[in-house]
């Protein structure tokens, strides 16, 4: 008998795939999403379903869309995926993503300071 792709099974597979894509362990993801590690394990085995709030926290922690986690799209990236910068950032794993975010924030802050009146 072939196992049917239920929404719960799709979510479990997508969550595991997204976690692997980012290079996070279940424990690291649970810490980022501010939930117990056992919750991530239950979601990945499809023994529990997430609440709307939990779904949002997981998507934010993994930096993927909720549509991807729910199987509505095959692209794990968020809406900015059309921008080459975001496509490249999407290829990075967890720690490298944090470094890239810090660097981009520093550049944005520097540019904002230039606009603040320091230009001639």
C-alpha positions as MATLAB code, in Angstrom:
seq = 'XXXXXXXXXXXXXXXXXXXXXXXXXXXXXXXXXXXXXXXXXXXXXXXXXXXXXXXXXXXXXXXXXXXXXXXXXXXXXXXXXXXXXXXXXXXXXXXXXXXXXXXXXXXXXXXXXXXXXXXX';
ca = [
       0.000    0.000    0.000;
       1.345    3.441   -0.968;
       1.341    6.043    1.797;
      -0.733    9.073    0.832;
       0.830   12.534    1.017;
      -1.320   14.061    3.738;
      -0.906   17.702    4.797;
       0.677   16.521    8.059;
       3.174   14.325    6.197;
       4.014   17.121    3.740;
       4.593   19.540    6.635;
       6.838   17.018    8.418;
       8.933   16.465    5.285;
       9.174   20.170    4.463;
      10.156   21.066    8.026;
      12.933   18.461    7.982;
      14.075   19.597    4.507;
      14.156   23.265    5.535;
      16.051   22.436    8.728;
      18.584   20.439    6.716;
      18.843   23.257    4.158;
      19.815   25.687    6.918;
      22.120   23.184    8.600;
      20.297   23.284   11.945;
      19.886   20.426   14.360;
      16.449   19.922   15.896;
      17.801   21.503   19.073;
      19.131   24.568   17.233;
      15.825   25.049   15.438;
      13.852   24.708   18.642;
      16.045   27.335   20.289;
      15.616   29.748   17.368;
      11.842   29.162   17.306;
      11.632   29.386   21.112;
      10.010   26.010   21.686;
      10.964   22.718   23.332;
      13.224   20.438   21.252;
      10.676   17.635   21.598;
       8.144   19.749   19.678;
      10.350   19.840   16.583;
      10.824   16.069   16.809;
       7.054   15.538   17.053;
       6.406   17.815   14.066;
       9.033   16.032   11.959;
       7.507   12.640   12.695;
       3.981   13.984   12.052;
       2.802   12.904   15.491;
       1.741   16.494   16.250;
       0.512   19.436   14.194;
       1.693   23.006   14.837;
      -0.568   25.863   15.838;
      -0.680   28.913   13.566;
       1.689   30.748   15.921;
       4.102   27.814   15.970;
       3.994   27.535   12.176;
       4.894   31.216   11.912;
       7.731   30.901   14.430;
       9.173   27.884   12.604;
       8.983   29.637    9.229;
      10.664   32.743   10.659;
      13.384   30.718   12.385;
      14.090   28.821    9.150;
      13.632   31.911    6.973;
      11.230   30.111    4.663;
       7.628   30.867    3.791;
       4.751   29.190    5.572;
       3.491   28.254    2.092;
       6.635   26.166    1.612;
       6.179   24.384    4.942;
       2.540   23.672    4.071;
       3.370   22.326    0.609;
       1.679   25.151   -1.321;
       4.928   26.091   -3.083;
       8.103   24.178   -3.819;
      10.378   27.184   -3.310;
      11.585   27.384    0.302;
      12.661   31.012   -0.033;
      10.562   33.984    0.954;
       9.014   36.468   -1.479;
      12.319   38.253   -2.055;
      13.584   35.186   -3.946;
      13.609   37.151   -7.211;
      16.442   39.365   -5.961;
      19.890   37.834   -6.710;
      21.144   38.925   -3.289;
      18.408   36.955   -1.550;
      18.967   33.941   -3.791;
      22.624   33.824   -2.715;
      21.787   34.310    0.957;
      19.345   31.417    0.616;
      22.244   29.107   -0.189;
      23.970   29.800    3.139;
      23.676   27.660    6.249;
      22.673   28.893    9.705;
      25.830   30.508   11.095;
      26.852   31.981    7.745;
      23.344   33.448    7.406;
      23.766   35.190   10.768;
      27.120   36.659    9.680;
      25.618   37.842    6.373;
      22.648   39.439    8.189;
      24.981   41.278   10.581;
      27.091   42.517    7.663;
      24.053   43.685    5.682;
      22.674   45.477    8.753;
      26.007   47.245    9.222;
      25.950   48.396    5.578;
      22.332   49.562    5.847;
      23.106   51.485    9.058;
      26.131   53.102    7.403;
      24.072   54.158    4.384;
      21.324   55.510    6.631;
      23.897   57.583    8.549;
      25.178   59.035    5.249;
      21.642   60.097    4.346;
      21.248   61.687    7.758;
      23.133   64.846    6.785;
      26.753   63.819    6.535;
      26.748   64.327    2.749;
      28.121   67.663    1.393;
];
